[in-house]
Amino acid sequence: MKISNTNIIGQKIRQIRQQRNMTQNDVCGEEITRNNLSLIESGKSLPSLPTLCLIAERLNVPVGYFLTSDSAEDAKFANFFALYDIKDAFAKG
């Protein structure tokens, strides 16, 4: 079974959100409804580009991460996330 791009984007958003210990409400703020984010994460809806950019900003990840389905590209972004986590841990002492 092939996973659609809609599912890949939603799965990546949910994965990063959970890794950051953020709730859907944390990501939504006042600009996105929690129901809309839930539909996106479940693969039932695609976010608009402005919404995806806002989600990426809230999760502190490059928007390009959500748009790639190439495992080699994902590996490059994994390095970015590792640096983010190291920087965050360092800041916390």
Backbone bond lengths (Angstrom), bond angles and torsions (degrees), N, CA, C in turn:
res aa  C-N    CA-C-N  psi(-1)  N-CA   C-N-CA  omega(-1)  CA-C   N-CA-C  phi
1 M - - - 1.447 - - 1.528 109.44 -
2 K 1.316 116.93 126.80 1.455 121.61 179.91 1.526 109.56 -86.56
3 I 1.316 116.20 134.29 1.452 121.22 177.93 1.522 107.90 -85.40
4 S 1.330 116.39 132.01 1.462 119.56 -179.77 1.523 110.79 -75.96
5 N 1.330 115.45 161.34 1.463 120.22 177.13 1.520 111.16 -59.55
6 T 1.338 116.56 -33.46 1.458 120.54 177.66 1.516 109.87 -58.97
7 N 1.320 117.06 -45.19 1.462 120.84 179.53 1.523 111.67 -66.96
8 I 1.328 117.07 -39.20 1.466 120.54 -178.41 1.525 110.21 -63.54
9 I 1.319 117.13 -46.00 1.467 120.30 179.78 1.522 110.20 -60.97
10 G 1.317 116.68 -48.70 1.468 120.74 179.82 1.511 113.15 -61.58
11 Q 1.333 116.58 -41.92 1.463 120.31 179.19 1.520 111.45 -63.77
12 K 1.320 115.93 -40.62 1.466 119.55 179.99 1.530 110.94 -66.52
13 I 1.319 116.58 -40.87 1.466 119.94 178.17 1.518 109.87 -61.27
14 R 1.336 117.03 -48.59 1.470 120.91 -179.31 1.534 110.81 -61.65
15 Q 1.332 116.58 -43.45 1.459 120.48 -178.29 1.526 111.65 -60.61
16 I 1.321 116.97 -48.71 1.470 120.35 -179.52 1.518 110.49 -66.51
17 R 1.324 117.38 -41.91 1.466 120.89 179.34 1.525 110.54 -58.59
18 Q 1.322 116.77 -45.16 1.462 120.30 179.97 1.522 111.92 -68.96
19 Q 1.330 117.76 -37.24 1.463 120.70 176.51 1.523 111.29 -62.36
20 R 1.317 116.09 -31.62 1.462 121.40 -179.98 1.539 111.81 -86.89
21 N 1.341 115.90 2.42 1.468 121.77 -177.31 1.524 111.63 54.72
22 M 1.323 115.40 43.15 1.460 121.47 179.37 1.521 109.68 -107.69
23 T 1.315 116.03 145.43 1.457 120.88 173.85 1.526 108.57 -86.02
24 Q 1.316 115.97 167.49 1.452 119.06 174.88 1.525 110.42 -60.82
25 N 1.327 117.20 -38.13 1.464 120.53 178.63 1.521 111.68 -62.76
26 D 1.345 117.27 -34.65 1.467 120.68 177.11 1.525 110.66 -60.92
27 V 1.312 116.36 -39.71 1.462 121.26 -177.83 1.533 110.68 -76.68
28 C 1.307 116.62 -37.51 1.467 121.17 -174.79 1.513 113.74 -68.60
29 G 1.313 117.08 -45.04 1.458 119.10 -172.48 1.513 109.17 59.27
30 E 1.308 116.66 -141.92 1.467 120.75 179.31 1.525 112.27 -99.59
31 E 1.318 117.60 -7.73 1.459 121.13 -174.68 1.531 114.40 -88.50
32 I 1.317 117.70 -25.53 1.468 122.35 -176.39 1.525 107.67 -124.95
33 T 1.321 117.14 139.24 1.467 118.27 175.87 1.526 109.03 -80.45
34 R 1.319 115.99 150.59 1.454 120.16 178.16 1.524 110.03 -63.31
35 N 1.324 116.88 -35.75 1.460 120.90 178.36 1.528 110.71 -62.47
36 N 1.324 117.07 -41.38 1.467 120.88 178.28 1.523 110.53 -63.28
37 L 1.331 117.29 -44.62 1.461 120.23 178.60 1.525 110.79 -63.43
38 S 1.320 116.95 -39.27 1.462 120.53 178.00 1.530 110.95 -61.31
39 L 1.330 116.82 -43.06 1.471 120.68 177.84 1.530 111.14 -63.39
40 I 1.323 116.71 -38.91 1.465 120.92 178.48 1.527 109.99 -65.48
41 E 1.338 116.68 -48.50 1.467 120.32 -178.20 1.522 112.13 -63.64
42 S 1.320 117.56 -31.25 1.466 120.18 -179.56 1.529 112.45 -84.76
43 G 1.336 117.22 -2.16 1.456 120.76 177.72 1.513 113.62 81.72
44 K 1.320 117.94 12.25 1.466 121.59 -179.41 1.518 112.63 -90.61
45 S 1.333 116.66 -9.75 1.459 121.12 -178.66 1.523 109.06 -148.97
46 L 1.318 115.38 147.72 1.467 121.08 174.19 1.524 108.22 -101.38
47 P 1.325 117.94 136.29 1.463 118.86 177.23 1.525 110.64 -75.29
48 S 1.317 115.87 150.98 1.457 119.38 170.95 1.528 107.25 -68.46
49 L 1.310 117.23 164.54 1.460 120.07 179.64 1.534 111.46 -61.58
50 P 1.341 119.49 -44.21 1.469 118.04 177.09 1.531 113.01 -61.27
51 T 1.333 116.85 -37.40 1.465 120.26 178.25 1.524 110.32 -66.85
52 L 1.329 116.96 -43.04 1.458 120.50 178.80 1.527 110.79 -62.88
53 C 1.321 116.71 -39.64 1.475 120.16 177.34 1.523 111.14 -63.57
54 L 1.325 117.17 -40.01 1.460 121.13 178.59 1.529 110.61 -65.56
55 I 1.332 116.55 -43.00 1.467 120.78 178.33 1.525 109.93 -61.77
56 A 1.325 116.58 -44.96 1.466 120.62 179.14 1.524 110.73 -60.36
57 E 1.316 116.44 -41.93 1.464 120.49 178.75 1.533 110.71 -63.04
58 R 1.326 116.50 -44.24 1.464 120.15 -179.39 1.529 111.66 -65.20
59 L 1.338 116.25 -34.24 1.464 120.59 -179.92 1.526 111.73 -87.62
60 N 1.331 116.50 -5.61 1.457 123.03 179.45 1.535 111.97 59.38
61 V 1.335 114.25 48.24 1.471 121.05 176.74 1.527 108.55 -132.43
62 P 1.320 117.82 154.66 1.468 119.70 175.98 1.531 110.22 -67.37
63 V 1.298 117.29 138.49 1.457 121.12 -178.58 1.530 111.10 -60.06
64 G 1.326 117.14 -29.01 1.464 121.23 179.50 1.522 113.73 -59.22
65 Y 1.322 116.91 -26.80 1.466 119.89 179.19 1.523 111.63 -58.33
66 F 1.316 116.57 -37.16 1.461 120.21 -177.84 1.518 112.64 -77.11
67 L 1.324 117.30 -16.30 1.455 121.30 -174.20 1.520 114.16 -98.29
68 T 1.322 118.08 -5.42 1.456 120.38 -179.98 1.529 110.51 -100.71
69 S 1.308 115.25 144.00 1.466 120.13 173.69 1.529 109.89 -122.40
70 D 1.322 115.45 14.88 1.456 122.40 -179.21 1.527 109.03 -92.98
71 S 1.313 117.72 126.96 1.469 120.64 -176.71 1.528 112.14 -65.40
72 A 1.324 117.84 -30.81 1.469 119.82 177.78 1.527 110.18 -67.53
73 E 1.321 116.32 -41.03 1.468 120.32 176.62 1.529 110.25 -65.96
74 D 1.320 117.47 -40.23 1.470 121.23 177.78 1.525 110.56 -59.54
75 A 1.336 117.10 -37.22 1.460 120.69 179.41 1.525 110.80 -63.94
76 K 1.327 116.88 -37.59 1.469 119.99 177.34 1.526 110.36 -63.46
77 F 1.324 116.06 -42.00 1.458 119.59 179.00 1.527 111.16 -68.59
78 A 1.338 117.46 -30.75 1.472 120.48 177.25 1.526 109.82 -60.66
79 N 1.328 117.02 -38.42 1.466 120.44 176.15 1.527 110.72 -63.00
80 F 1.314 116.69 -39.77 1.458 120.86 176.94 1.525 110.26 -60.33
81 F 1.342 116.57 -44.74 1.460 120.36 -178.91 1.518 111.10 -65.43
82 A 1.321 117.06 -36.69 1.467 120.01 177.96 1.520 110.10 -63.21
83 L 1.310 117.17 -41.86 1.465 120.30 177.52 1.523 111.14 -64.01
84 Y 1.317 116.77 -39.56 1.464 121.42 177.46 1.532 109.80 -60.28
85 D 1.328 116.78 -46.74 1.464 121.38 -178.65 1.525 111.48 -65.13
86 I 1.332 117.23 -39.31 1.471 121.29 178.01 1.527 109.74 -65.04
87 K 1.327 116.12 -44.82 1.468 120.62 178.87 1.514 110.03 -61.37
88 D 1.313 118.16 -43.24 1.456 122.70 179.95 1.534 110.56 -64.09
89 A 1.330 117.09 -44.91 1.470 121.15 179.16 1.525 111.24 -63.67
90 F 1.323 116.16 -40.27 1.456 120.88 178.28 1.524 110.92 -63.05
91 A 1.334 116.72 -42.15 1.463 121.24 -179.72 1.530 111.38 -64.48
92 K 1.321 116.16 -31.95 1.468 120.70 179.50 1.515 112.59 -81.30
93 G 1.315 116.29 -9.90 1.459 120.88 177.35 1.471 112.06 92.81
